[in-house]
Amino acid sequence: LIVTTDDGSYARKGVVTEPLKELLESSDKIDRVIAIGPTVMMKFCAKTTEPFGVKTIVSLNPIMVDGTGMCGCCRVSVGGVTKFACVDGPDFDGHQVDWDLLFARQRIYLDEEKRSFEQWQSRSGSCA
């Protein structure tokens, strides 16, 4: 286990892809990487492993509403095929995920999320 933090406040300073690349360069025994975390981190883990031909599983966490795939909120494109994270995933081949589409879909409801948070704050106080 190699722990990194962007600011070095805990363990190694840097992004997770730095030690990942070092491991991939120093060992031919790595045959699989599982990346779970923020979408941007999973994308760059997959980009890091791709030149090494190492299978990379990412655990996607798009918006999910009904958990059956009927609403389509969790739709992702994997290998050019539409998948629903709530029923087909959430684990997918990171080299096949359409990351640009996933990022765009994650921004769809930003205005609504902001309004909802502001309404909650005005009724409940702040998060602090």
C-alpha positions in Angstrom: 0.0 0.0 0.0 1.4 3.4 -1.0 -0.4 6.4 0.4 -0.1 9.8 -1.3 -1.6 13.2 -0.6 -1.4 16.1 -3.0 0.1 18.4 -0.3 2.2 15.9 1.6 0.2 16.3 4.8 0.2 12.5 5.1 2.6 10.0 3.7 4.1 10.7 0.3 3.5 14.0 -1.4 2.2 13.8 -4.9 -0.5 12.3 -7.0 -1.3 8.6 -7.0 -0.1 8.1 -10.6 3.5 8.8 -9.7 4.1 5.7 -7.5 1.9 3.7 -9.8 4.1 4.5 -12.8 7.2 3.8 -10.7 5.8 0.3 -9.8 4.8 -0.4 -13.4 8.3 0.5 -14.6 10.1 -1.6 -12.0 8.0 -4.7 -12.1 6.7 -7.0 -14.8 4.6 -8.9 -12.3 1.7 -6.4 -12.1 -1.1 -7.7 -14.2 -4.1 -5.7 -12.8 -4.8 -2.4 -11.2 -8.0 -1.5 -9.4 -8.6 2.2 -9.1 -11.4 3.5 -6.8 -11.7 7.1 -6.0 -12.4 10.4 -7.6 -13.2 10.2 -11.3 -10.2 12.3 -12.4 -7.9 10.0 -10.4 -9.3 6.8 -12.0 -9.0 8.4 -15.5 -5.3 9.1 -14.9 -4.6 5.7 -13.4 -6.1 4.2 -16.5 -4.0 6.5 -18.7 -0.9 5.6 -16.7 -1.4 1.8 -17.0 -2.5 1.7 -20.7 1.1 1.9 -22.2 2.1 -1.0 -20.0 -0.9 -3.1 -21.2 -2.0 -3.7 -17.6 -5.7 -4.4 -17.1 -7.2 -1.5 -15.1 -10.6 -1.8 -13.4 -12.3 1.5 -12.3 -15.2 1.7 -10.0 -17.4 4.5 -11.4 -19.7 6.5 -9.2 -21.9 8.6 -11.5 -25.3 10.0 -10.4 -27.6 7.1 -9.6 -31.3 7.6 -9.0 -33.4 4.4 -9.2 -30.7 1.7 -9.2 -32.5 -0.2 -12.1 -31.1 1.7 -15.1 -34.5 3.0 -16.0 -33.8 6.6 -15.3 -30.5 6.6 -17.3 -28.7 9.0 -14.9 -25.8 6.5 -14.5 -25.3 6.0 -18.2 -21.7 5.6 -19.3 -20.0 4.6 -22.5 -17.6 1.8 -22.3 -15.9 0.5 -25.4 -18.5 2.5 -27.4 -21.3 0.6 -25.8 -23.9 2.3 -23.5 -23.8 0.8 -20.0 -25.6 1.7 -16.8 -23.3 1.8 -13.8 -26.1 0.8 -11.4 -26.8 -2.5 -13.2 -23.8 -3.2 -15.4 -21.2 -1.9 -13.0 -20.0 0.0 -11.2 -16.7 -1.7 -12.2 -15.5 -1.3 -15.8 -12.4 -1.6 -17.9 -10.7 1.8 -17.4 -9.1 1.7 -20.8 -12.6 1.5 -22.4 -14.4 4.3 -20.5 -15.3 7.4 -22.5 -14.0 9.8 -19.8 -14.9 13.0 -21.6 -18.6 11.9 -21.8 -18.5 10.8 -18.1 -17.1 14.1 -17.0 -19.7 16.0 -19.0 -22.5 13.9 -17.6 -21.2 14.6 -14.0 -21.6 18.3 -14.6 -25.2 18.1 -15.9 -26.9 18.8 -12.6 -24.4 21.3 -11.1 -26.9 24.2 -11.1 -29.6 22.1 -9.5 -27.1 20.8 -6.9 -26.0 24.3 -6.1 -29.6 25.6 -5.7 -30.5 22.6 -3.5 -27.5 23.1 -1.3 -28.2 26.8 -0.9 -31.8 26.1 0.0 -30.7 23.5 2.5 -28.2 25.9 4.0 -30.8 28.7 4.3 -33.0 26.3 6.3 -30.4 24.4 8.2 -27.5 26.6 8.7 -24.0 26.0 7.4 -22.1 22.7 7.1 -19.4 24.0 9.5 
